[in-house]
Amino acid sequence: MTVKHVIEKHSPVTGETLGEFEVCSAEEVQRAVARAREAFPVWRDLGLEGRLDALRRLQAVIASKGETYARAISADTGKPLVDALMTELIAIPMFLEHYRKLAPRVLGRRKVKTPVVFPGKKSYVEYFPMGVIGVISPWNFPLQLAMIPTLSALIGGNTVVLKPSEVTPLTGEVMREMFDAIQLPRGTVEVVQGDGSTGAALVQADIDKLFFTGSLATGRKVMAAAAQKPIPVELELGGKDAMIVCADANLRRAARGAAWGGLLNCGQVCTSVARGCCSSRGARTRPGSPATR
């Protein structure tokens, strides 16, 4: 008898148990990737407008169940309800509307200058979907930072296997419910809950590209594993971000800005202020001028 491993989710606020979630095995990850592979030609052949129309249904789902989803995200992360609404959910319709306007121009076929070695010919740049994209997302903005790469891949005609953070499995289930609600072709978006072993299995599976958001240490391991295949990888990793305060700045406003920039979302933001510099010459500082920390 196979023993299933589970993630036991506790409230970051009260410590109470919020649920248990099975860790997907390597075999389950492979089956999810196979379903995404089977769905790929169906989704690809919808064309850009067909895909945008299908994904636009997310806006109605968020409008009708947004508060329910926000409460789940709030319980999952401990962030206030208004933060879950403003920084997680509202960003999705805005992103979809932005891509509705931008995608036809960015992804459309365009003519380019033909090299002189091919006289009488015409040259074009044209984009084609890659296939199955793996997305491994973080816990600090668990919906937004999972949805944006997922939607980007889908709009481009790819299918997606998403592995949410094991720290925020409730939000992973929210995403599963949202995509189920808009009734995409079976396998277009697969959600595989789990821990690091699940993420490692996804990197090793039959995917065509990987998008990872997380720490520098884990990002190095992901890139090294993907390089063995090899497949393309996009990494969005943490940083050590500086806030520069010029000598002629309003110090009261600067101090408030530093507190906001360093403590927003409890400081768990990849662009969070982590260090500061004071310019000795204010806004007129020349490149290479001395500064003090």
Backbone torsions as a table, in degrees:
resi	resn	phi	psi	omega
1	MET	NA	128.3	-179.0
2	THR	-80.1	128.6	178.5
3	VAL	-89.3	122.1	179.6
4	LYS	-85.8	131.9	174.8
5	HIS	-85.3	145.3	-178.4
6	VAL	-130.2	153.9	169.3
7	ILE	-97.3	121.3	176.5
8	GLU	-95.2	112.4	-175.4
9	LYS	-90.6	125.5	177.3
10	HIS	-113.6	147.2	176.8
11	SER	-64.7	128.8	175.7
12	PRO	-70.1	-10.3	-178.9
13	VAL	-97.1	-49.4	-174.4
14	THR	-107.7	-18.8	-177.0
15	GLY	84.9	-3.8	-179.3
16	GLU	-70.0	153.9	179.0
17	THR	-75.8	126.7	-179.2
18	LEU	-102.1	-10.4	178.6
19	GLY	153.0	170.4	175.8
20	GLU	-123.0	140.3	-175.5
21	PHE	-131.2	127.8	-178.7
22	GLU	-67.9	138.3	175.6
23	VAL	-82.6	119.6	179.9
24	CYS	-66.7	132.6	178.3
25	SER	-79.0	171.3	177.6
26	ALA	-61.1	-36.8	178.9
27	GLU	-65.8	-40.1	178.9
28	GLU	-67.5	-36.9	175.8
29	VAL	-62.7	-44.1	179.5
30	GLN	-61.4	-38.8	178.6
31	ARG	-67.8	-37.8	177.4
32	ALA	-63.9	-41.6	178.1
33	VAL	-64.9	-38.4	178.4
34	ALA	-63.9	-38.7	177.3
35	ARG	-66.1	-39.9	177.5
36	ALA	-65.2	-36.6	178.1
37	ARG	-65.0	-40.1	179.6
38	GLU	-67.4	-34.8	-178.7
39	ALA	-77.8	-18.0	-172.2
40	PHE	-54.8	-52.2	-178.0
41	PRO	-63.5	-32.6	179.4
42	VAL	-65.8	-47.3	-179.2
43	TRP	-68.5	-42.9	178.8
44	ARG	-57.9	-43.8	-173.3
45	ASP	-76.0	-4.7	173.2
46	LEU	-66.2	-24.2	-176.2
47	GLY	80.9	164.7	-175.3
48	LEU	-60.8	-47.5	-177.8
49	GLU	-64.4	-39.2	177.9
50	GLY	-63.5	-40.6	179.2
51	ARG	-67.8	-42.7	178.6
52	LEU	-62.8	-40.0	178.1
53	ASP	-62.6	-42.1	-179.8
54	ALA	-65.5	-43.1	-177.6
55	LEU	-74.2	-24.7	179.0
56	ARG	-62.3	-20.3	178.7
57	ARG	-65.4	-17.8	175.6
58	LEU	-61.3	-31.8	-179.3
59	GLN	-61.7	-42.6	178.5
60	ALA	-67.9	-36.6	178.4
61	VAL	-64.3	-43.8	179.2
62	ILE	-66.4	-39.0	179.3
63	ALA	-63.2	-37.1	-175.7
64	SER	-85.6	-31.9	-175.0
65	LYS	-124.2	16.7	-175.3
66	GLY	-58.4	-42.3	-178.6
67	GLU	-67.2	-38.3	176.7
68	THR	-61.6	-45.7	178.8
69	TYR	-64.5	-41.0	-179.2
70	ALA	-62.8	-38.1	178.2
71	ARG	-65.7	-37.2	177.1
72	ALA	-65.6	-43.2	178.7
73	ILE	-65.0	-40.3	177.9
74	SER	-62.1	-44.1	177.7
75	ALA	-64.6	-35.3	-177.0
76	ASP	-70.4	-40.1	-171.6
77	THR	-105.4	-24.6	-173.6
78	GLY	87.6	-2.2	179.7
79	LYS	-76.5	151.9	-179.8
80	PRO	-58.2	154.3	-177.9
81	LEU	-58.1	-41.4	-178.4
82	VAL	-64.3	-34.6	177.1
83	ASP	-67.4	-40.1	178.5
84	ALA	-62.0	-38.3	178.3
85	LEU	-70.3	-47.7	-170.7
86	MET	-78.1	-42.8	-173.3
87	THR	-95.2	-12.5	-177.6
88	GLU	-112.3	-61.9	-170.0
89	LEU	-79.3	-46.1	-175.1
90	ILE	-64.7	-25.4	179.6
91	ALA	-64.7	-26.4	-173.8
92	ILE	-70.5	-51.8	176.1
93	PRO	-59.7	-35.9	178.7
94	MET	-64.3	-41.9	179.4
95	PHE	-64.9	-44.5	179.9
96	LEU	-61.4	-40.9	179.4
97	GLU	-66.6	-39.4	177.8
98	HIS	-62.2	-45.0	-178.8
99	TYR	-71.4	-29.3	176.7
100	ARG	-59.7	-36.1	179.6
101	LYS	-83.0	-34.7	-171.3
102	LEU	-89.2	-36.4	-170.4
103	ALA	-58.7	-42.6	-179.7
104	PRO	-58.5	-35.2	179.8
105	ARG	-77.7	-42.1	-176.7
106	VAL	-69.9	-41.6	-175.3
107	LEU	-93.5	-8.2	-176.9
108	GLY	-72.5	155.9	177.5
109	ARG	-67.8	136.0	178.0
110	ARG	-138.0	144.8	-178.3
111	LYS	-79.5	141.6	176.9
112	VAL	-129.1	167.8	-178.3
113	LYS	-67.2	133.3	-179.4
114	THR	-84.4	132.5	176.1
115	PRO	-57.5	147.6	-176.2
116	VAL	-64.9	-19.2	-179.4
117	VAL	-75.6	-6.0	177.9
118	PHE	-121.6	66.2	-177.6
119	PRO	-64.2	142.3	178.5
120	GLY	79.8	2.1	-179.6
121	LYS	-103.8	162.4	174.9
122	LYS	-118.5	143.3	-177.1
123	SER	-120.4	141.5	-179.9
124	TYR	-136.9	153.7	168.3
125	VAL	-107.1	127.2	-178.7
126	GLU	-137.3	142.4	-176.8
127	TYR	-108.1	140.9	179.3
128	PHE	-128.8	145.9	177.2
129	PRO	-60.2	149.9	-178.5
130	MET	-86.0	-37.0	-177.3
131	GLY	139.7	-117.7	-178.6
132	VAL	-102.6	124.3	-179.0
133	ILE	-108.2	129.3	172.9
134	GLY	-91.1	135.0	178.3
135	VAL	-125.7	122.2	174.2
136	ILE	-113.5	116.4	-169.7
137	SER	-112.4	160.1	-175.2
138	PRO	-94.9	-176.6	-174.2
139	TRP	-105.0	-12.2	-173.3
140	ASN	-74.5	-37.8	169.4
141	PHE	-129.4	75.1	-164.1
142	PRO	-67.5	-26.6	177.4
143	LEU	-87.3	-52.5	-175.7
144	GLN	-59.3	-47.3	-174.5
145	LEU	-79.7	-5.7	169.1
146	ALA	-95.7	-39.6	-176.4
147	MET	-68.9	-42.3	-173.9
148	ILE	-61.9	-51.3	176.7
149	PRO	-66.5	-32.5	178.5
150	THR	-64.6	-48.2	179.9
151	LEU	-66.0	-36.7	177.9
152	SER	-60.5	-44.7	178.9
153	ALA	-65.5	-42.0	-178.7
154	LEU	-65.3	-43.0	-179.8
155	ILE	-62.1	-34.7	177.6
156	GLY	-74.5	-3.0	176.6
157	GLY	99.6	6.4	179.9
158	ASN	-92.6	162.1	168.1
159	THR	-102.4	164.4	-168.5
160	VAL	-135.0	138.7	165.5
161	VAL	-115.3	116.1	-174.5
162	LEU	-105.0	128.7	172.9
163	LYS	-113.0	102.2	178.5
164	PRO	-71.6	165.5	176.4
165	SER	-64.4	141.3	176.1
166	GLU	-68.2	-14.4	178.6
167	VAL	-77.0	-25.5	-176.2
168	THR	-128.2	62.0	-178.1
169	PRO	-70.2	-24.8	177.7
170	LEU	-61.3	-40.1	179.2
171	THR	-68.9	-33.1	173.7
172	GLY	-59.0	-39.2	177.5
173	GLU	-71.7	-32.6	174.4
174	VAL	-60.0	-44.9	179.8
175	MET	-64.8	-40.2	177.8
176	ARG	-59.9	-43.8	-179.5
177	GLU	-65.8	-39.5	-179.5
178	MET	-63.1	-43.9	-179.2
179	PHE	-73.7	-32.8	174.1
180	ASP	-62.3	-36.7	-175.8
181	ALA	-66.5	-28.4	-177.7
182	ILE	-94.9	1.7	169.0
183	GLN	54.2	57.1	172.0
184	LEU	-73.7	161.8	175.3
185	PRO	-53.3	139.9	-176.8
186	ARG	-53.4	129.2	178.4
187	GLY	93.3	-6.4	-177.9
188	THR	-62.3	-43.4	174.2
189	VAL	-127.4	118.6	176.3
190	GLU	-111.7	131.9	177.4
191	VAL	-108.5	121.7	178.7
192	VAL	-116.2	108.1	178.4
193	GLN	-77.9	149.9	178.1
194	GLY	161.9	-172.1	-178.3
195	ASP	-107.6	-155.1	-178.4
196	GLY	-61.2	-30.8	179.2
197	SER	-66.4	-33.8	177.9
198	THR	-68.9	-42.8	176.7
199	GLY	-61.7	-41.3	178.8
200	ALA	-63.4	-38.7	178.7
201	ALA	-65.5	-35.9	179.1
202	LEU	-66.2	-41.1	178.4
203	VAL	-61.5	-37.2	-177.4
204	GLN	-80.9	-14.6	-175.2
205	ALA	-74.2	178.1	-175.4
206	ASP	-82.7	64.7	177.0
207	ILE	-105.4	163.4	-175.7
208	ASP	-103.5	-17.5	178.5
209	LYS	-162.4	155.7	179.9
210	LEU	-130.6	136.4	173.2
211	PHE	-117.4	119.7	-177.3
212	PHE	-122.6	133.3	172.1
213	THR	-122.1	124.4	-178.7
214	GLY	170.9	-151.4	-174.1
215	SER	-80.2	160.6	178.3
216	LEU	-63.6	-41.7	-177.4
217	ALA	-62.3	-46.7	179.8
218	THR	-70.2	-35.6	178.0
219	GLY	-59.3	-37.8	177.1
220	ARG	-63.4	-41.4	179.5
221	LYS	-66.3	-40.4	179.7
222	VAL	-63.4	-45.1	-179.1
223	MET	-65.1	-40.5	179.7
224	ALA	-63.4	-41.4	179.6
225	ALA	-67.5	-42.2	-180.0
226	ALA	-66.9	-30.7	-179.3
227	ALA	-67.6	-21.0	179.2
228	GLN	-70.1	-20.1	-174.0
229	LYS	-80.4	-50.0	-15.3
230	PRO	-92.2	156.3	172.2
231	ILE	-132.9	156.7	176.7
232	PRO	-65.1	147.4	-179.9
233	VAL	-134.9	137.7	168.1
234	GLU	-115.7	129.1	-178.3
235	LEU	-118.0	128.1	171.1
236	GLU	-116.8	104.0	-169.4
237	LEU	-114.2	169.8	-180.0
238	GLY	-70.7	161.7	-179.6
239	GLY	-136.1	-178.6	175.9
240	LYS	-124.5	85.9	-165.0
241	ASP	-90.2	136.3	-177.7
242	ALA	-99.3	145.1	169.6
243	MET	-110.0	122.0	-178.6
244	ILE	-97.8	123.0	178.0
245	VAL	-110.6	115.1	-179.0
246	CYS	-77.2	156.5	-175.7
247	ALA	-63.2	-26.2	-177.9
248	ASP	-98.5	16.1	-179.1
249	ALA	-78.1	156.3	171.1
250	ASN	-74.8	109.8	-171.4
251	LEU	-67.7	-31.6	178.3
252	ARG	-65.2	-45.8	177.9
253	ARG	-65.5	-38.9	179.6
254	ALA	-63.4	-41.2	179.7
255	ALA	-64.8	-41.8	177.1
256	ARG	-64.3	-40.3	177.8
257	GLY	-64.2	-38.5	178.8
258	ALA	-65.2	-42.1	178.8
259	ALA	-64.0	-44.2	178.6
260	TRP	-64.1	-46.7	-177.1
261	GLY	-67.4	-26.1	-179.2
262	GLY	-92.7	-24.0	-172.7
263	LEU	-113.3	-5.5	176.2
264	LEU	-54.9	134.2	-178.7
265	ASN	55.6	38.1	-177.9
266	CYS	59.0	26.5	-179.9
267	GLY	80.5	0.2	-176.9
268	GLN	-90.6	68.5	179.0
269	VAL	-136.9	136.4	-176.2
270	CYS	-64.7	-22.6	178.3
271	THR	-105.6	19.1	-179.1
272	SER	-64.0	141.8	177.2
273	VAL	-64.7	120.5	-177.8
274	ALA	-120.4	-13.4	177.9
275	ARG	-157.4	163.7	-176.9
276	GLY	-136.2	154.7	175.0
277	CYS	-130.8	141.3	175.5
278	CYS	-110.5	119.7	-179.6
279	SER	-79.1	132.5	-179.3
280	SER	-77.6	-13.4	-176.8
281	ARG	-123.9	16.2	175.8
282	GLY	65.9	-148.4	-174.7
283	ALA	-68.9	-11.0	-177.0
284	ARG	-96.8	12.2	-179.1
285	THR	-57.3	130.4	178.7
286	ARG	-83.5	152.2	173.4
287	PRO	-54.2	129.3	179.2
288	GLY	91.0	-3.0	178.7
289	SER	-67.5	149.0	-178.1
290	PRO	-67.3	146.5	176.6
291	ALA	-140.5	159.7	-180.0
292	THR	-121.8	146.9	177.6
293	ARG	-91.9	NA	NA
